[in-house]
Amino acid sequence: MLQIDTINVIERSHHHILYTRIPGYRRDHLRQAQAVDKTVFEYWTHALSYLPTKDMRFYVGAMKQYWHRRSTWFTAVKTADVRKVLALIRKQGPLTIRDIDDDVLVEKDHAWASRKPSKRALQLAFYRGIVTVSQRTGMLKTYELMTRHFGWNKLPKSASDGEFLNYLLDRGLRSQGVVSVRFGLLSRRAPQAGHASIDRDQIASQRAGAGRARGGRETEHWVRPETLDAPFDPAEELVHILSPFDPLINQRKRLHQFFDYEHRFEAYVPKPKRLFGYFALPVLVGDEIVAALDLKTDREQQRLLLQQWTWVSKSSRRLRKTQIEEALHRFERFQLAR
């Protein structure tokens, strides 16, 4: 799961998160995966995200629910508007909202809304699983019929509730190495059922593992035994400049428990009340978050600007400052590469 976000003070979060984990990553790799190889697709999890296409069946249930209910965001969408955009795509092929130039414009009812009724109709068709985002140019989406894009006759069969809970467990264990019923997606997906699933897996197959780790007060965390036994070399203190939308940072309560660090996303906080800065990035050195850097890319001058440096750890600052500066130079090269 890779969160997509529109803020581009520096590189957008989806590219940043991939670079953090894959130093050789280039932006075109994601375009290739989405538009050519079709191994990833976009859908809503806790936010709009990239997901593996092989996991599509775990989201079909959510897509089908949109046939029976609408959020307040879509109450203004007319059936005729949806039919119109679908007819255009069927006839003309993939399109963007810019390709639709015959809408009767309406007044915006929200700051993020569009005056084109077709935009919200496309969004509703997207959430229903009728269309998918076949590619992106910046944040401009190209929509295509879901089945035509992937070469399917119909959507995959929806996973059962039990399969979906096990999927969330497995995804959490693979991506972060640790899961809990209290924090993350499991806390929103029938916590009691989630806990039962953990126990069942532990006893039956050891898939979720028998190891339990306590992070902080009374929260029980679960890990695979091999994760607990994995070697860790504290001398190898790798530096990672993390996106505020990184999966490690998104779960704020767990982050605080494990790293004793409370991240603040202050882009929407009035300037006088900011502590870390407009778009602060946590810096992970080894197994400790040591600083928060407020960065901004000056694309005209082709340089990365350091707006504010806030230490959140007092240990070995001089050595770590050198390490972080080296990481910043590498990050700047990635930021400016096109």
Disulfide bonds with the S-S distance in Angstrom:
none
